[in-house]
Amino acid sequence: MFKIYWLVSEDKRRTYIGFSDNVKRRMQEHATGQVKTTRNFGKAICYMLETVGDAEIVRKKEKYWKSSAGRKELKERFSKIVK
């Protein structure tokens, strides 16, 4: 099973969308600076978006969440948390 997650930096200026079959390990990699894209995020809050069983489908869903329509939906869904 794959989980799609959304990271939001504590200052709420940067976001990152990714997926993993081992979210605990992946969050550790983000926290310790092993992921180039999020290395300068500082502390981040993680929101789980979806659980998907198929690798091909999870890539398509991740692509949607990274699109302008997906990001707009995220902002609407989490409007009280992220401005």
N, C-alpha and C positions, 0 to 999 in steps of 0.2 A: 504494500500500500504506500502510495506517495501522498504527501501533504504539501499543499501550496500555502505559502506563508507570505505575510507582508510585514516588513520591518519599517518602523518609523523612528527616526532619530529623536532623542528627547527634546531637542529644540524645534522639532516638527518641520524642519526645513528640507530634510532629505528622506526619501523612501527607497525601498528595494523590494522587489518581488522575486521569489524563488521557490523551488520545490526540492524536496528530499524524501528519501525513504527512511532516513534516520534524522529527525528534526533535532533531537537533543545534541547529537554530534555536530550537526550543521550550525546550531546556535553557538556552540563552543568555538567553532572555527570563526564565526563572525566576531564573537566577543574577544578573541585573542589576536585579531588582526590578520588572520590567515587568508581572508577573502579580500582581494585588492579593491573591489568596488565599495566595500563597506568599512575599509580600514580606518577612515577618518570620520566615521559616524559618531564616535564616542558611544555612550550607552544608547541602546535602542529598545523599543517596545515591539514585541512580536504578536501579530494577530494571525490566527489560523483562518484560512479562507475556505479551503475545500480538501476533501480526501478523495483520491482517485486511485483506482486499482490498476490502470493500464498505462504503460510508459508513453505510448503514442498520444493518448488522450490528455495526459497531464501536460505534455509539451504544448498542445493546442490551447489548453485552458490557461496555462501560464502566459502564452502569447496574448490571449484575450485580456487578461488582467493588466498586462503591460501596455495595451493599446490605449488610445485616448478615451474610448468608450468605457473600457474597464476601469481606468483610473477615475473617470467621472463617477462611475457606480460606487467605487470605494469611498470617494469623498462624500457622496450622499449617504452611504451606509454608515460611515463613521463620522458624520458631520459634527457630532457633539464632542468627539475626542480630538480629531485632527482638523485644523482650520486651513 
